[in-house]
């Protein structure tokens, strides 16, 4: 069974995942989540970008440090390309707009569990360009 951990202070993500076949845990306590993911094997983490506000990038880095096999998808209200790129470079494996999460939830969780990324082709090109410049 796919392990999904939701980090959200609202019920928006959990509502969108209501029909997803996975073992889903939800928390708004970022410290509790760090302890939880230590014990999980390759968890799919859905992180609402508003949970940590301006500390989201640092929190993504910390999640990856605690469990390098974590597959983090940032969920937000239509982030711009620069914000998405920053999340990816911090260690996230994908981005999904909150407004369409309900439509893509099952496919997103399955793809992430299979080791894929969840970004658009245009964002893939942007990410490759940024990596080449480093």
C-alpha positions as CSV (number, residue, x, y, z in Angstrom):
1,X,0.0,0.0,0.0
2,X,1.2,3.5,-0.8
3,X,2.1,5.6,2.2
4,X,0.8,9.2,1.8
5,X,1.5,11.9,4.4
6,X,-0.5,15.1,4.1
7,X,0.9,18.3,5.7
8,X,-2.0,20.8,5.7
9,X,-3.7,23.1,8.2
10,X,-7.0,22.8,6.3
11,X,-8.9,19.8,5.0
12,X,-8.5,20.7,1.4
13,X,-5.9,18.1,0.5
14,X,-7.6,15.3,2.5
15,X,-10.9,16.1,0.8
16,X,-9.2,15.8,-2.7
17,X,-7.7,12.4,-1.6
18,X,-11.0,10.9,-0.5
19,X,-11.1,8.4,-3.3
20,X,-7.4,7.5,-3.4
21,X,-6.5,4.0,-2.5
22,X,-3.5,4.5,-0.1
23,X,-2.6,4.6,3.5
24,X,-3.1,8.3,4.2
25,X,-2.0,10.2,7.3
26,X,-2.6,13.9,7.8
27,X,-1.0,16.4,10.2
28,X,-0.6,20.1,10.6
29,X,2.3,19.6,13.1
30,X,5.5,19.8,11.1
31,X,7.6,18.3,13.9
32,X,5.3,15.3,14.2
33,X,5.6,14.7,10.5
34,X,9.4,14.7,10.7
35,X,9.2,11.9,13.3
36,X,6.6,10.0,11.2
37,X,8.6,10.0,7.9
38,X,11.7,8.7,9.6
39,X,9.9,5.4,10.0
40,X,8.3,5.3,6.5
41,X,9.8,3.6,3.4
42,X,9.6,6.1,0.5
43,X,6.5,8.1,1.6
44,X,4.6,10.3,-0.8
45,X,4.3,13.7,1.0
46,X,1.7,16.3,-0.1
47,X,2.8,19.6,1.5
48,X,0.5,22.6,1.3
49,X,2.7,25.5,0.6
50,X,0.9,27.7,3.2
51,X,1.8,25.4,6.2
52,X,5.3,26.8,6.6
53,X,4.8,30.1,4.7
54,X,8.2,31.7,4.1
55,X,10.0,28.7,5.6
56,X,8.6,26.2,3.1
57,X,11.9,25.8,1.2
58,X,13.9,25.1,4.4
59,X,11.2,22.6,5.5
60,X,11.4,20.7,2.2
61,X,15.2,20.5,2.7
62,X,14.6,19.2,6.2
63,X,12.1,16.6,5.0
64,X,14.6,15.3,2.4
65,X,17.4,15.2,5.0
66,X,15.2,13.2,7.4
67,X,14.1,10.7,4.7
68,X,16.0,11.0,1.4
69,X,13.5,8.6,-0.2
70,X,10.6,11.0,0.5
71,X,8.7,12.0,-2.6
72,X,7.4,15.5,-1.9
73,X,4.7,17.3,-3.9
74,X,4.0,20.9,-3.1
75,X,0.3,21.7,-3.3
76,X,-0.6,25.3,-3.7
77,X,-2.9,27.9,-5.1
78,X,-1.4,28.5,-8.5
79,X,2.2,29.2,-7.7
80,X,4.3,30.9,-10.4
81,X,7.2,29.3,-12.2
82,X,9.8,30.8,-10.1
83,X,8.2,29.6,-6.9
84,X,7.7,26.1,-8.3
85,X,11.4,26.0,-9.5
86,X,12.6,27.0,-6.0
87,X,10.6,24.2,-4.4
88,X,12.0,21.7,-6.9
89,X,15.6,22.8,-6.3
90,X,15.0,22.5,-2.6
91,X,14.1,18.8,-3.0
92,X,10.4,18.6,-4.0
93,X,9.5,16.1,-6.8
94,X,6.5,17.9,-8.0
95,X,3.8,20.6,-7.8
96,X,0.1,20.4,-8.1
97,X,-2.4,23.3,-8.1
98,X,-4.9,22.9,-5.4
99,X,-7.8,23.7,-7.7
100,X,-7.2,20.5,-9.8
101,X,-5.9,18.2,-7.1
102,X,-9.2,16.4,-6.8
103,X,-9.1,15.6,-10.6
104,X,-5.4,14.3,-10.5
105,X,-5.1,12.9,-7.0
106,X,-5.1,9.2,-7.8
107,X,-2.8,9.5,-10.8
108,X,-0.5,11.9,-8.9
109,X,-0.1,9.5,-5.9
110,X,0.5,6.5,-8.2
111,X,3.0,8.3,-10.3
112,X,5.0,9.6,-7.3
113,X,5.0,6.1,-5.7
114,X,6.4,4.8,-9.0
115,X,9.3,7.2,-8.7
116,X,8.1,9.8,-11.3
117,X,8.1,13.5,-11.0
118,X,4.9,15.6,-11.1
119,X,5.7,18.7,-13.2
120,X,4.8,20.0,-16.6
121,X,7.0,19.6,-19.6
122,X,7.6,23.4,-19.6
123,X,8.7,23.2,-15.9
124,X,11.0,20.3,-16.8
125,X,12.7,22.5,-19.4
126,X,13.0,25.3,-16.9
127,X,14.4,23.0,-14.2
128,X,17.0,21.6,-16.7
129,X,18.0,25.1,-17.7
130,X,18.5,26.0,-14.0
131,X,20.5,22.9,-13.3
132,X,22.8,23.6,-16.3
133,X,23.5,27.1,-15.0
134,X,24.7,25.7,-11.6
